[in-house]
Amino acid sequence: MPVKPSHLEPKLSAGYQVRKCHRRFDRLLNFYLAHHNLKTGFWYYLRILWLQDGVSQKYLSDMTNVAENTTASILTPWLRKGW
């Protein structure tokens, strides 16, 4: 069986390393957010609202790169809780 050159090793690629870093960040973020009964998806919206309060649903959707109907389904429970 032929041996791959070391520069083609997937684990050495920048994409692999970025993904691995992101997964670790996500697990750590989930750990801290769980103390506040929050999911990771909420974090992205909260971060935007931290920077600029009173923005529209469309703005939140654009900034999180999520469809507006998905944003609405995430925000509706917040509004019901009075957040």
Gaussian input, Z-matrix of N, CA and C with variables (Angstrom, degrees):
# hf/3-21g

backbone

0 1
 N
 C     1     B1
 C     2     B2     1     A1
 N     3     B3     2     A2     1     D1
 C     4     B4     3     A3     2     D2
 C     5     B5     4     A4     3     D3
 N     6     B6     5     A5     4     D4
 C     7     B7     6     A6     5     D5
 C     8     B8     7     A7     6     D6
 N     9     B9     8     A8     7     D7
 C    10    B10     9     A9     8     D8
 C    11    B11    10    A10     9     D9
 N    12    B12    11    A11    10    D10
 C    13    B13    12    A12    11    D11
 C    14    B14    13    A13    12    D12
 N    15    B15    14    A14    13    D13
 C    16    B16    15    A15    14    D14
 C    17    B17    16    A16    15    D15
 N    18    B18    17    A17    16    D16
 C    19    B19    18    A18    17    D17
 C    20    B20    19    A19    18    D18
 N    21    B21    20    A20    19    D19
 C    22    B22    21    A21    20    D20
 C    23    B23    22    A22    21    D21
 N    24    B24    23    A23    22    D22
 C    25    B25    24    A24    23    D23
 C    26    B26    25    A25    24    D24
 N    27    B27    26    A26    25    D25
 C    28    B28    27    A27    26    D26
 C    29    B29    28    A28    27    D27
 N    30    B30    29    A29    28    D28
 C    31    B31    30    A30    29    D29
 C    32    B32    31    A31    30    D30
 N    33    B33    32    A32    31    D31
 C    34    B34    33    A33    32    D32
 C    35    B35    34    A34    33    D33
 N    36    B36    35    A35    34    D34
 C    37    B37    36    A36    35    D35
 C    38    B38    37    A37    36    D36
 N    39    B39    38    A38    37    D37
 C    40    B40    39    A39    38    D38
 C    41    B41    40    A40    39    D39
 N    42    B42    41    A41    40    D40
 C    43    B43    42    A42    41    D41
 C    44    B44    43    A43    42    D42
 N    45    B45    44    A44    43    D43
 C    46    B46    45    A45    44    D44
 C    47    B47    46    A46    45    D45
 N    48    B48    47    A47    46    D46
 C    49    B49    48    A48    47    D47
 C    50    B50    49    A49    48    D48
 N    51    B51    50    A50    49    D49
 C    52    B52    51    A51    50    D50
 C    53    B53    52    A52    51    D51
 N    54    B54    53    A53    52    D52
 C    55    B55    54    A54    53    D53
 C    56    B56    55    A55    54    D54
 N    57    B57    56    A56    55    D55
 C    58    B58    57    A57    56    D56
 C    59    B59    58    A58    57    D57
 N    60    B60    59    A59    58    D58
 C    61    B61    60    A60    59    D59
 C    62    B62    61    A61    60    D60
 N    63    B63    62    A62    61    D61
 C    64    B64    63    A63    62    D62
 C    65    B65    64    A64    63    D63
 N    66    B66    65    A65    64    D64
 C    67    B67    66    A66    65    D65
 C    68    B68    67    A67    66    D66
 N    69    B69    68    A68    67    D67
 C    70    B70    69    A69    68    D68
 C    71    B71    70    A70    69    D69
 N    72    B72    71    A71    70    D70
 C    73    B73    72    A72    71    D71
 C    74    B74    73    A73    72    D72
 N    75    B75    74    A74    73    D73
 C    76    B76    75    A75    74    D74
 C    77    B77    76    A76    75    D75
 N    78    B78    77    A77    76    D76
 C    79    B79    78    A78    77    D77
 C    80    B80    79    A79    78    D78
 N    81    B81    80    A80    79    D79
 C    82    B82    81    A81    80    D80
 C    83    B83    82    A82    81    D81
 N    84    B84    83    A83    82    D82
 C    85    B85    84    A84    83    D83
 C    86    B86    85    A85    84    D84
 N    87    B87    86    A86    85    D85
 C    88    B88    87    A87    86    D86
 C    89    B89    88    A88    87    D87
 N    90    B90    89    A89    88    D88
 C    91    B91    90    A90    89    D89
 C    92    B92    91    A91    90    D90
 N    93    B93    92    A92    91    D91
 C    94    B94    93    A93    92    D92
 C    95    B95    94    A94    93    D93
 N    96    B96    95    A95    94    D94
 C    97    B97    96    A96    95    D95
 C    98    B98    97    A97    96    D96
 N    99    B99    98    A98    97    D97
 C   100   B100    99    A99    98    D98
 C   101   B101   100   A100    99    D99
 N   102   B102   101   A101   100   D100
 C   103   B103   102   A102   101   D101
 C   104   B104   103   A103   102   D102
 N   105   B105   104   A104   103   D103
 C   106   B106   105   A105   104   D104
 C   107   B107   106   A106   105   D105
 N   108   B108   107   A107   106   D106
 C   109   B109   108   A108   107   D107
 C   110   B110   109   A109   108   D108
 N   111   B111   110   A110   109   D109
 C   112   B112   111   A111   110   D110
 C   113   B113   112   A112   111   D111
 N   114   B114   113   A113   112   D112
 C   115   B115   114   A114   113   D113
 C   116   B116   115   A115   114   D114
 N   117   B117   116   A116   115   D115
 C   118   B118   117   A117   116   D116
 C   119   B119   118   A118   117   D117
 N   120   B120   119   A119   118   D118
 C   121   B121   120   A120   119   D119
 C   122   B122   121   A121   120   D120
 N   123   B123   122   A122   121   D121
 C   124   B124   123   A123   122   D122
 C   125   B125   124   A124   123   D123
 N   126   B126   125   A125   124   D124
 C   127   B127   126   A126   125   D125
 C   128   B128   127   A127   126   D126
 N   129   B129   128   A128   127   D127
 C   130   B130   129   A129   128   D128
 C   131   B131   130   A130   129   D129
 N   132   B132   131   A131   130   D130
 C   133   B133   132   A132   131   D131
 C   134   B134   133   A133   132   D132
 N   135   B135   134   A134   133   D133
 C   136   B136   135   A135   134   D134
 C   137   B137   136   A136   135   D135
 N   138   B138   137   A137   136   D136
 C   139   B139   138   A138   137   D137
 C   140   B140   139   A139   138   D138
 N   141   B141   140   A140   139   D139
 C   142   B142   141   A141   140   D140
 C   143   B143   142   A142   141   D141
 N   144   B144   143   A143   142   D142
 C   145   B145   144   A144   143   D143
 C   146   B146   145   A145   144   D144
 N   147   B147   146   A146   145   D145
 C   148   B148   147   A147   146   D146
 C   149   B149   148   A148   147   D147
 N   150   B150   149   A149   148   D148
 C   151   B151   150   A150   149   D149
 C   152   B152   151   A151   150   D150
 N   153   B153   152   A152   151   D151
 C   154   B154   153   A153   152   D152
 C   155   B155   154   A154   153   D153
 N   156   B156   155   A155   154   D154
 C   157   B157   156   A156   155   D155
 C   158   B158   157   A157   156   D156
 N   159   B159   158   A158   157   D157
 C   160   B160   159   A159   158   D158
 C   161   B161   160   A160   159   D159
 N   162   B162   161   A161   160   D160
 C   163   B163   162   A162   161   D161
 C   164   B164   163   A163   162   D162
 N   165   B165   164   A164   163   D163
 C   166   B166   165   A165   164   D164
 C   167   B167   166   A166   165   D165
 N   168   B168   167   A167   166   D166
 C   169   B169   168   A168   167   D167
 C   170   B170   169   A169   168   D168
 N   171   B171   170   A170   169   D169
 C   172   B172   171   A171   170   D170
 C   173   B173   172   A172   171   D171
 N   174   B174   173   A173   172   D172
 C   175   B175   174   A174   173   D173
 C   176   B176   175   A175   174   D174
 N   177   B177   176   A176   175   D175
 C   178   B178   177   A177   176   D176
 C   179   B179   178   A178   177   D177
 N   180   B180   179   A179   178   D178
 C   181   B181   180   A180   179   D179
 C   182   B182   181   A181   180   D180
 N   183   B183   182   A182   181   D181
 C   184   B184   183   A183   182   D182
 C   185   B185   184   A184   183   D183
 N   186   B186   185   A185   184   D184
 C   187   B187   186   A186   185   D185
 C   188   B188   187   A187   186   D186
 N   189   B189   188   A188   187   D187
 C   190   B190   189   A189   188   D188
 C   191   B191   190   A190   189   D189
 N   192   B192   191   A191   190   D190
 C   193   B193   192   A192   191   D191
 C   194   B194   193   A193   192   D192
 N   195   B195   194   A194   193   D193
 C   196   B196   195   A195   194   D194
 C   197   B197   196   A196   195   D195
 N   198   B198   197   A197   196   D196
 C   199   B199   198   A198   197   D197
 C   200   B200   199   A199   198   D198
 N   201   B201   200   A200   199   D199
 C   202   B202   201   A201   200   D200
 C   203   B203   202   A202   201   D201
 N   204   B204   203   A203   202   D202
 C   205   B205   204   A204   203   D203
 C   206   B206   205   A205   204   D204
 N   207   B207   206   A206   205   D205
 C   208   B208   207   A207   206   D206
 C   209   B209   208   A208   207   D207
 N   210   B210   209   A209   208   D208
 C   211   B211   210   A210   209   D209
 C   212   B212   211   A211   210   D210
 N   213   B213   212   A212   211   D211
 C   214   B214   213   A213   212   D212
 C   215   B215   214   A214   213   D213
 N   216   B216   215   A215   214   D214
 C   217   B217   216   A216   215   D215
 C   218   B218   217   A217   216   D216
 N   219   B219   218   A218   217   D217
 C   220   B220   219   A219   218   D218
 C   221   B221   220   A220   219   D219
 N   222   B222   221   A221   220   D220
 C   223   B223   222   A222   221   D221
 C   224   B224   223   A223   222   D222
 N   225   B225   224   A224   223   D223
 C   226   B226   225   A225   224   D224
 C   227   B227   226   A226   225   D225
 N   228   B228   227   A227   226   D226
 C   229   B229   228   A228   227   D227
 C   230   B230   229   A229   228   D228
 N   231   B231   230   A230   229   D229
 C   232   B232   231   A231   230   D230
 C   233   B233   232   A232   231   D231
 N   234   B234   233   A233   232   D232
 C   235   B235   234   A234   233   D233
 C   236   B236   235   A235   234   D234
 N   237   B237   236   A236   235   D235
 C   238   B238   237   A237   236   D236
 C   239   B239   238   A238   237   D237
 N   240   B240   239   A239   238   D238
 C   241   B241   240   A240   239   D239
 C   242   B242   241   A241   240   D240
 N   243   B243   242   A242   241   D241
 C   244   B244   243   A243   242   D242
 C   245   B245   244   A244   243   D243
 N   246   B246   245   A245   244   D244
 C   247   B247   246   A246   245   D245
 C   248   B248   247   A247   246   D246

   B1=1.4584
   B2=1.5275
   B3=1.3377
   B4=1.4705
   B5=1.5311
   B6=1.3121
   B7=1.4584
   B8=1.5194
   B9=1.3388
   B10=1.4690
   B11=1.5163
   B12=1.3198
   B13=1.4694
   B14=1.5358
   B15=1.3138
   B16=1.4691
   B17=1.5295
   B18=1.3409
   B19=1.4670
   B20=1.5327
   B21=1.3378
   B22=1.4601
   B23=1.5275
   B24=1.3230
   B25=1.4615
   B26=1.5340
   B27=1.3490
   B28=1.4766
   B29=1.5287
   B30=1.3232
   B31=1.4669
   B32=1.5255
   B33=1.3055
   B34=1.4652
   B35=1.5317
   B36=1.3274
   B37=1.4665
   B38=1.5309
   B39=1.3049
   B40=1.4696
   B41=1.5282
   B42=1.3262
   B43=1.4619
   B44=1.5164
   B45=1.3120
   B46=1.4622
   B47=1.5263
   B48=1.3083
   B49=1.4629
   B50=1.5271
   B51=1.3184
   B52=1.4660
   B53=1.5254
   B54=1.3292
   B55=1.4686
   B56=1.5313
   B57=1.3220
   B58=1.4574
   B59=1.5373
   B60=1.3112
   B61=1.4674
   B62=1.5335
   B63=1.3364
   B64=1.4597
   B65=1.5234
   B66=1.3090
   B67=1.4614
   B68=1.5298
   B69=1.3158
   B70=1.4638
   B71=1.5236
   B72=1.3344
   B73=1.4636
   B74=1.5257
   B75=1.3359
   B76=1.4587
   B77=1.5320
   B78=1.3187
   B79=1.4671
   B80=1.5279
   B81=1.3129
   B82=1.4590
   B83=1.5332
   B84=1.3179
   B85=1.4618
   B86=1.5209
   B87=1.3346
   B88=1.4612
   B89=1.5218
   B90=1.3147
   B91=1.4615
   B92=1.5281
   B93=1.3203
   B94=1.4704
   B95=1.5257
   B96=1.3134
   B97=1.4593
   B98=1.5305
   B99=1.3260
   B100=1.4688
   B101=1.5256
   B102=1.3152
   B103=1.4685
   B104=1.5256
   B105=1.3326
   B106=1.4630
   B107=1.5255
   B108=1.3363
   B109=1.4742
   B110=1.5238
   B111=1.3194
   B112=1.4602
   B113=1.5236
   B114=1.3238
   B115=1.4619
   B116=1.5207
   B117=1.3216
   B118=1.4628
   B119=1.5226
   B120=1.3307
   B121=1.4612
   B122=1.5216
   B123=1.3247
   B124=1.4610
   B125=1.5226
   B126=1.3071
   B127=1.4637
   B128=1.5206
   B129=1.3137
   B130=1.4614
   B131=1.5318
   B132=1.3229
   B133=1.4631
   B134=1.5289
   B135=1.3236
   B136=1.4655
   B137=1.5189
   B138=1.3199
   B139=1.4643
   B140=1.5312
   B141=1.3153
   B142=1.4660
   B143=1.5267
   B144=1.3296
   B145=1.4574
   B146=1.5244
   B147=1.3237
   B148=1.4629
   B149=1.5279
   B150=1.3308
   B151=1.4642
   B152=1.5159
   B153=1.3342
   B154=1.4628
   B155=1.5210
   B156=1.3022
   B157=1.4596
   B158=1.5227
   B159=1.3191
   B160=1.4535
   B161=1.5200
   B162=1.3134
   B163=1.4631
   B164=1.5247
   B165=1.3076
   B166=1.4622
   B167=1.5253
   B168=1.3253
   B169=1.4623
   B170=1.5292
   B171=1.3231
   B172=1.4660
   B173=1.5231
   B174=1.3204
   B175=1.4597
   B176=1.5289
   B177=1.3445
   B178=1.4626
   B179=1.5297
   B180=1.3253
   B181=1.4649
   B182=1.5157
   B183=1.3144
   B184=1.4700
   B185=1.5291
   B186=1.3104
   B187=1.4595
   B188=1.5350
   B189=1.3344
   B190=1.4643
   B191=1.5208
   B192=1.3306
   B193=1.4657
   B194=1.5274
   B195=1.3362
   B196=1.4627
   B197=1.5234
   B198=1.3249
   B199=1.4635
   B200=1.5339
   B201=1.3234
   B202=1.4684
   B203=1.5224
   B204=1.3335
   B205=1.4684
   B206=1.5310
   B207=1.3299
   B208=1.4601
   B209=1.5209
   B210=1.3231
   B211=1.4666
   B212=1.5226
   B213=1.3290
   B214=1.4674
   B215=1.5192
   B216=1.3300
   B217=1.4655
   B218=1.5315
   B219=1.3159
   B220=1.4619
   B221=1.5316
   B222=1.3242
   B223=1.4643
   B224=1.5242
   B225=1.3205
   B226=1.4679
   B227=1.5304
   B228=1.3406
   B229=1.4778
   B230=1.5262
   B231=1.3278
   B232=1.4707
   B233=1.5282
   B234=1.3242
   B235=1.4637
   B236=1.5171
   B237=1.3318
   B238=1.4778
   B239=1.5174
   B240=1.3441
   B241=1.4602
   B242=1.5264
   B243=1.3444
   B244=1.4640
   B245=1.5097
   B246=1.3369
   B247=1.4636
   B248=1.4719
   A1=108.94
   A2=116.91
   A3=119.34
   A4=111.29
   A5=115.86
   A6=122.76
   A7=108.75
   A8=116.02
   A9=120.30
   A10=109.55
   A11=116.00
   A12=117.79
   A13=109.06
   A14=117.29
   A15=121.21
   A16=112.76
   A17=118.26
   A18=118.95
   A19=112.03
   A20=118.01
   A21=121.29
   A22=112.47
   A23=116.86
   A24=121.27
   A25=108.82
   A26=118.18
   A27=120.62
   A28=114.08
   A29=117.51
   A30=119.79
   A31=113.13
   A32=116.77
   A33=120.47
   A34=112.45
   A35=116.55
   A36=119.44
   A37=110.74
   A38=115.83
   A39=121.31
   A40=110.29
   A41=117.31
   A42=120.84
   A43=112.46
   A44=116.34
   A45=121.25
   A46=110.50
   A47=116.85
   A48=121.25
   A49=111.52
   A50=117.57
   A51=121.06
   A52=109.70
   A53=116.66
   A54=120.65
   A55=110.66
   A56=117.10
   A57=121.72
   A58=110.40
   A59=116.47
   A60=121.77
   A61=110.44
   A62=116.53
   A63=121.03
   A64=111.11
   A65=117.60
   A66=120.92
   A67=111.00
   A68=117.00
   A69=119.80
   A70=111.10
   A71=116.09
   A72=120.53
   A73=110.13
   A74=117.02
   A75=121.72
   A76=111.28
   A77=117.40
   A78=120.45
   A79=111.12
   A80=117.10
   A81=121.13
   A82=110.78
   A83=116.47
   A84=120.99
   A85=110.24
   A86=117.90
   A87=121.34
   A88=111.57
   A89=116.23
   A90=120.91
   A91=111.00
   A92=116.96
   A93=120.42
   A94=112.39
   A95=117.31
   A96=119.90
   A97=112.17
   A98=116.95
   A99=120.83
   A100=111.24
   A101=117.69
   A102=121.43
   A103=111.57
   A104=116.40
   A105=122.09
   A106=111.97
   A107=116.01
   A108=122.73
   A109=112.23
   A110=116.62
   A111=122.18
   A112=110.18
   A113=115.75
   A114=122.31
   A115=108.84
   A116=116.26
   A117=121.42
   A118=111.47
   A119=117.47
   A120=120.75
   A121=112.82
   A122=116.62
   A123=120.50
   A124=111.60
   A125=116.75
   A126=121.73
   A127=111.63
   A128=116.90
   A129=120.78
   A130=111.25
   A131=116.67
   A132=120.17
   A133=111.12
   A134=116.11
   A135=119.50
   A136=111.59
   A137=116.12
   A138=120.17
   A139=110.60
   A140=116.33
   A141=120.02
   A142=109.96
   A143=116.83
   A144=120.49
   A145=111.97
   A146=117.27
   A147=121.22
   A148=109.58
   A149=115.57
   A150=120.64
   A151=112.71
   A152=116.18
   A153=119.82
   A154=109.27
   A155=116.42
   A156=122.14
   A157=110.62
   A158=116.26
   A159=121.60
   A160=115.15
   A161=118.27
   A162=121.01
   A163=109.97
   A164=116.68
   A165=122.01
   A166=111.21
   A167=114.53
   A168=120.93
   A169=109.85
   A170=116.74
   A171=120.61
   A172=110.61
   A173=117.23
   A174=120.97
   A175=110.42
   A176=116.57
   A177=120.09
   A178=110.72
   A179=116.40
   A180=120.69
   A181=111.18
   A182=115.69
   A183=120.04
   A184=111.21
   A185=116.98
   A186=120.88
   A187=112.80
   A188=117.48
   A189=120.79
   A190=111.81
   A191=116.03
   A192=121.43
   A193=110.73
   A194=114.81
   A195=122.72
   A196=107.55
   A197=117.33
   A198=121.78
   A199=110.33
   A200=115.63
   A201=119.87
   A202=112.78
   A203=118.08
   A204=119.13
   A205=111.07
   A206=117.77
   A207=120.96
   A208=110.12
   A209=116.21
   A210=120.52
   A211=110.20
   A212=116.66
   A213=120.42
   A214=110.97
   A215=117.55
   A216=119.74
   A217=111.50
   A218=117.38
   A219=120.74
   A220=110.57
   A221=116.60
   A222=120.47
   A223=113.64
   A224=117.86
   A225=120.80
   A226=112.57
   A227=119.74
   A228=118.01
   A229=113.06
   A230=117.44
   A231=120.54
   A232=109.50
   A233=114.64
   A234=119.28
   A235=111.01
   A236=116.71
   A237=119.78
   A238=112.27
   A239=116.63
   A240=121.12
   A241=111.95
   A242=116.03
   A243=120.08
   A244=114.42
   A245=116.99
   A246=120.61
   A247=110.74
   D1=130.57
   D2=-178.61
   D3=-67.71
   D4=148.20
   D5=179.34
   D6=-96.14
   D7=134.35
   D8=177.63
   D9=-74.28
   D10=142.96
   D11=172.04
   D12=-62.40
   D13=145.96
   D14=-175.20
   D15=-61.41
   D16=-28.38
   D17=-179.16
   D18=-72.83
   D19=-8.37
   D20=176.47
   D21=-100.49
   D22=3.76
   D23=-179.96
   D24=-65.22
   D25=120.27
   D26=-176.93
   D27=-55.60
   D28=-38.14
   D29=-177.44
   D30=-67.98
   D31=-13.54
   D32=178.38
   D33=-95.14
   D34=-4.27
   D35=-177.00
   D36=-76.46
   D37=152.38
   D38=178.64
   D39=-63.11
   D40=-40.08
   D41=179.72
   D42=-59.75
   D43=-44.15
   D44=178.49
   D45=-62.56
   D46=-44.82
   D47=-178.23
   D48=-66.32
   D49=-39.41
   D50=177.98
   D51=-64.57
   D52=-43.87
   D53=179.56
   D54=-62.89
   D55=-42.91
   D56=179.27
   D57=-62.22
   D58=-42.93
   D59=178.07
   D60=-62.99
   D61=-44.54
   D62=179.94
   D63=-61.86
   D64=-41.91
   D65=179.77
   D66=-63.85
   D67=-39.80
   D68=177.36
   D69=-65.74
   D70=-43.34
   D71=177.26
   D72=-59.44
   D73=-44.28
   D74=-178.52
   D75=-62.49
   D76=-42.14
   D77=178.08
   D78=-64.43
   D79=-42.81
   D80=178.72
   D81=-65.05
   D82=-43.63
   D83=177.81
   D84=-61.28
   D85=-43.91
   D86=177.69
   D87=-59.24
   D88=-40.17
   D89=178.75
   D90=-59.21
   D91=-48.32
   D92=-178.34
   D93=-71.99
   D94=-38.05
   D95=-179.65
   D96=-69.78
   D97=-30.14
   D98=-179.95
   D99=-59.41
   D100=-29.11
   D101=177.75
   D102=-64.63
   D103=-18.92
   D104=-178.99
   D105=-114.03
   D106=14.18
   D107=-178.92
   D108=56.94
   D109=40.09
   D110=178.80
   D111=-116.73
   D112=149.25
   D113=174.73
   D114=-98.65
   D115=161.15
   D116=-178.59
   D117=-57.47
   D118=-39.43
   D119=-179.56
   D120=-56.64
   D121=-34.19
   D122=178.22
   D123=-67.02
   D124=-32.91
   D125=-176.80
   D126=-54.18
   D127=-44.41
   D128=-176.07
   D129=-63.76
   D130=-38.29
   D131=177.04
   D132=-70.80
   D133=-42.68
   D134=179.41
   D135=-62.52
   D136=-38.37
   D137=179.51
   D138=-62.22
   D139=-41.86
   D140=178.80
   D141=-66.66
   D142=-44.03
   D143=-179.54
   D144=-67.80
   D145=-27.14
   D146=175.80
   D147=-64.12
   D148=-39.35
   D149=-177.56
   D150=-78.82
   D151=-34.02
   D152=-177.00
   D153=-150.09
   D154=109.98
   D155=-178.74
   D156=-82.08
   D157=153.95
   D158=172.95
   D159=75.21
   D160=26.33
   D161=-179.64
   D162=-84.10
   D163=163.22
   D164=-178.40
   D165=-80.16
   D166=164.02
   D167=176.02
   D168=-61.34
   D169=-39.70
   D170=178.93
   D171=-62.32
   D172=-43.15
   D173=178.70
   D174=-61.05
   D175=-45.58
   D176=178.44
   D177=-60.81
   D178=-41.51
   D179=178.46
   D180=-62.68
   D181=-44.84
   D182=179.83
   D183=-63.76
   D184=-42.77
   D185=-176.32
   D186=-72.04
   D187=-27.08
   D188=178.77
   D189=-97.36
   D190=-5.60
   D191=-178.51
   D192=59.66
   D193=43.85
   D194=-179.33
   D195=-126.08
   D196=144.88
   D197=179.09
   D198=-60.62
   D199=148.62
   D200=-177.52
   D201=-60.43
   D202=-37.22
   D203=-179.82
   D204=-68.16
   D205=-31.22
   D206=175.44
   D207=-68.91
   D208=-42.35
   D209=176.68
   D210=-59.88
   D211=-42.38
   D212=179.10
   D213=-62.38
   D214=-40.10
   D215=-179.31
   D216=-69.26
   D217=-25.54
   D218=176.98
   D219=-81.10
   D220=-39.03
   D221=-176.46
   D222=-76.51
   D223=-29.43
   D224=-176.09
   D225=-56.72
   D226=-48.93
   D227=177.06
   D228=-61.33
   D229=-33.86
   D230=177.69
   D231=-61.05
   D232=-47.07
   D233=-177.52
   D234=-64.37
   D235=-38.58
   D236=177.60
   D237=-63.35
   D238=-32.57
   D239=178.70
   D240=-81.21
   D241=-9.10
   D242=-179.39
   D243=83.30
   D244=20.47
   D245=-179.78
   D246=-78.14

